[in-house]
Amino acid sequence: MSMDGRCAVVTGAGSGLGRAIARRLAADGARVVVAGDKEGPLARTVELIEGDGGAAVAVRCDVTREEDVAALASRAVERFGRLDVLVNNAGMEFAKRVEDTTVAEWDRLMDVNLKGVFLCAKHALPAMRDGGGGVIVNVASELALVGSEAVAAYSASKAGVLQLTRALAVDHAGDGVRVNTLSPGVILTDLLQTALDSTGDADKRRREFEERTLLGRLGTPEEAAEAALFLASDRSSYMTGANLVLDGGWTAH
């Protein structure tokens, strides 16, 4: 398996895309450090990975706090002897236009979605350099590429992730570190289903999303995890500074 012997850190791994990515990396042979801000969901992710025969450890981490992130990187090296892959998946979103968004809401979202990527990269890079190289996969969004209603702060944060990815790729190619972005479209996670249910007509809202895609359906966490594995592994060995869009064709028209 292509990830045998490698250590991968996945943030936001307590549910949804993060959990699916962590499980897929583990299934391909990686030893995975699952990070997030809630112990119970992280423990469940570890349980699932170990149940499939993989190796994982949970580390509670608030990606907006530098001391937490530094401890996360240290824990990965302490537990598995190295740090080869970082998947920056932790994120948050809310549906508001700019004039309805408070400064506190803006700051919190930017802290999680953009500052968190910066901090995790900052503290993973020395361990990767010491190990002879590595891979960083930053999870952005199709909304970094196209406009949509009531997602101004989220879209701005994810556009920032795209450009931070390119800058990291330029700065660290000489260290043997590749840095790419995965930009998912509408993926049917439990969190999305909850959001759909909250609209009062989940089926109608889901159909609206499906009709925006060329493929006529929503993506699955497993499909996103396959794309993340591709970027994290040597299968993408000639890619850095790139953005892989997984959106069913949403941004093609």
C-alpha positions in Angstrom: 0.0 0.0 0.0 1.3 3.4 -0.9 1.0 4.9 2.6 2.7 2.1 4.5 4.9 3.4 7.3 3.9 7.0 6.9 2.3 9.2 9.6 -0.6 11.4 8.7 -2.3 14.1 10.8 -5.9 14.9 9.9 -7.6 17.8 11.5 -11.4 18.0 11.9 -11.3 14.2 12.0 -14.2 13.6 14.4 -16.9 13.5 11.7 -17.7 14.0 8.0 -14.9 14.5 5.5 -12.2 14.4 8.2 -13.3 11.0 9.5 -13.6 9.6 6.0 -10.2 10.9 5.0 -8.6 9.5 8.2 -10.1 6.1 7.6 -9.1 6.0 3.9 -5.5 7.0 4.7 -5.3 4.3 7.4 -6.8 1.7 5.1 -3.9 2.5 2.7 -1.4 1.9 5.4 -0.9 5.2 7.1 -0.6 5.6 10.8 -3.1 8.4 11.6 -3.3 11.1 14.2 -6.9 12.2 14.3 -7.3 15.8 15.6 -10.3 17.8 16.6 -11.9 19.7 19.5 -14.3 17.0 20.9 -12.9 13.8 22.5 -16.0 11.6 21.9 -16.1 11.9 18.1 -12.3 11.5 17.9 -12.5 8.3 20.0 -15.1 7.0 17.6 -12.9 7.7 14.6 -10.0 5.8 16.2 -12.3 2.9 17.1 -13.4 2.7 13.4 -9.8 2.8 12.1 -8.6 0.2 14.6 -11.7 -2.0 13.8 -10.5 -2.0 10.2 -7.0 -3.1 11.3 -5.4 0.3 11.2 -3.3 2.4 13.6 -4.5 5.7 15.0 -4.3 8.0 18.0 -6.6 10.9 18.9 -5.3 14.3 20.0 -7.7 17.0 21.1 -6.7 20.2 19.4 -8.1 23.7 18.8 -6.4 24.7 15.5 -6.7 28.4 16.4 -4.4 27.9 19.4 -0.7 27.8 18.6 0.1 25.8 21.8 -2.4 23.1 20.8 -1.1 22.9 17.3 2.5 22.7 18.4 1.6 19.9 20.8 -0.3 18.1 18.0 2.8 18.0 15.8 5.0 16.9 18.7 2.5 14.1 19.6 2.6 12.8 16.1 6.4 12.5 16.1 6.4 11.1 19.6 3.9 8.4 18.8 4.9 7.4 15.3 8.4 8.7 15.0 7.8 11.0 12.1 5.2 13.3 10.4 4.8 12.8 6.6 1.3 14.0 5.8 -0.9 16.9 7.1 -4.5 17.2 6.0 -5.9 20.5 7.0 -9.6 19.7 7.1 -10.8 21.6 10.2 -13.3 24.3 9.2 -16.6 26.0 10.0 -19.3 27.8 8.0 -22.3 30.0 8.5 -24.9 31.4 6.1 -24.8 35.2 6.3 -24.3 38.2 4.0 -21.5 40.6 4.9 -23.8 43.3 6.4 -25.4 40.6 8.7 -22.0 39.2 9.8 -20.6 40.4 13.1 -16.9 41.2 13.5 -16.7 38.4 16.1 -18.2 35.9 13.6 -15.9 37.0 10.9 -12.8 36.7 13.2 -13.8 33.3 14.5 -14.4 31.9 11.0 -11.1 33.3 9.7 -9.3 31.9 12.8 -10.5 28.4 12.1 -10.5 28.3 8.3 -7.4 30.2 7.5 -5.3 30.8 10.6 -5.7 27.1 11.5 -4.2 26.1 8.2 -1.3 28.5 8.7 -0.6 27.2 12.3 -0.8 23.5 11.4 1.5 24.0 8.4 3.9 26.1 10.4 4.4 23.4 13.0 4.3 20.4 10.7 6.9 21.7 8.3 10.0 21.3 10.6 9.1 17.6 11.3 8.6 17.0 7.5 11.9 18.7 6.7 13.6 16.5 9.3 12.1 13.4 7.8 13.2 14.3 4.3 10.0 15.8 3.0 6.2 15.4 3.2 2.8 16.4 1.8 0.3 19.0 2.9 -3.3 18.8 1.7 -5.4 21.8 2.5 -9.2 21.4 2.2 -10.8 24.5 0.6 -14.1 24.5 -1.3 -15.7 25.1 -4.6 -16.9 28.4 -3.0 -13.3 29.6 -3.2 -13.8 29.7 -7.0 -17.4 30.8 -7.5 -19.8 33.1 -5.8 -22.9 32.0 -4.0 -25.5 33.5 -1.7 -24.8 34.3 2.0 -21.4 32.7 2.2 -19.1 35.8 1.9 -16.9 35.1 4.9 -16.6 31.4 4.2 -15.8 32.0 0.5 -13.1 34.6 1.4 -11.5 32.2 3.9 -11.3 29.4 1.4 -9.9 31.6 -1.3 -7.2 32.5 1.2 -6.5 28.8 1.7 -6.0 28.5 -2.1 -3.4 31.3 -2.2 -1.7 30.1 1.0 -1.3 26.7 -0.6 0.4 28.2 -3.6 2.8 30.3 -1.4 3.6 27.2 0.7 4.3 25.2 -2.4 6.8 27.8 -3.7 8.5 28.2 -0.3 8.9 24.5 0.5 9.5 22.7 -2.8 13.2 22.8 -1.9 12.4 21.0 1.4 10.8 18.1 -0.5 7.3 19.2 0.7 4.5 19.2 -1.7 1.4 21.3 -1.0 -1.9 21.0 -2.8 -5.5 21.9 -2.2 -8.6 19.8 -2.4 -11.8 21.8 -3.2 -14.9 19.7 -2.6 -18.4 20.7 -3.8 -21.5 19.7 -1.9 -20.7 16.5 -0.1 -23.5 14.6 1.7 -22.2 14.5 5.3 -24.2 14.3 8.5 -23.6 18.0 9.0 -25.0 18.8 5.5 -28.0 16.6 6.1 -28.7 18.5 9.4 -28.4 21.8 7.5 -30.8 20.5 4.8 -33.3 19.4 7.5 -33.2 22.8 9.1 -34.5 24.4 5.9 -38.0 22.9 6.4 -37.9 21.1 3.1 -34.8 19.0 2.9 -35.7 17.2 -0.3 -36.4 20.5 -2.2 -33.1 22.0 -1.1 -31.2 18.8 -1.9 -32.7 18.8 -5.4 -31.6 22.4 -5.9 -28.0 21.4 -5.1 -28.2 18.3 -7.3 -29.5 20.4 -10.2 -26.5 22.7 -10.0 -24.1 19.8 -10.7 -23.5 18.4 -14.1 -23.6 14.9 -12.6 -27.0 15.5 -11.0 -26.1 14.2 -7.5 -24.2 15.1 -4.4 -20.8 13.8 -3.6 -20.0 11.3 -0.9 -17.4 11.5 1.9 -15.8 8.4 0.5 -15.3 10.1 -2.9 -13.6 13.1 -1.2 -11.4 10.7 0.8 -10.2 9.0 -2.4 -9.2 12.4 -3.7 -7.4 13.3 -0.5 -5.5 10.0 -0.6 -4.4 10.7 -4.2 -3.0 14.1 -3.1 -1.4 12.7 0.0 0.3 9.8 -1.7 3.0 9.4 -4.4 0.2 9.0 -6.9 0.3 12.8 -7.2 4.1 13.0 -7.1 4.3 15.6 -9.9 1.7 17.9 -8.3 2.4 20.9 -6.0 0.7 24.3 -5.7 -2.4 22.8 -7.5 -6.1 22.7 -6.7 -8.1 19.5 -7.2 -11.8 20.4 -7.7 -14.2 17.6 -6.7 -17.6 19.2 -7.3 -19.6 17.1 -9.8 -19.2 19.8 -12.4 -20.7 22.7 -10.3 -17.9 25.2 -11.2 -17.9 24.1 -14.9 -20.8 26.4 -15.8 
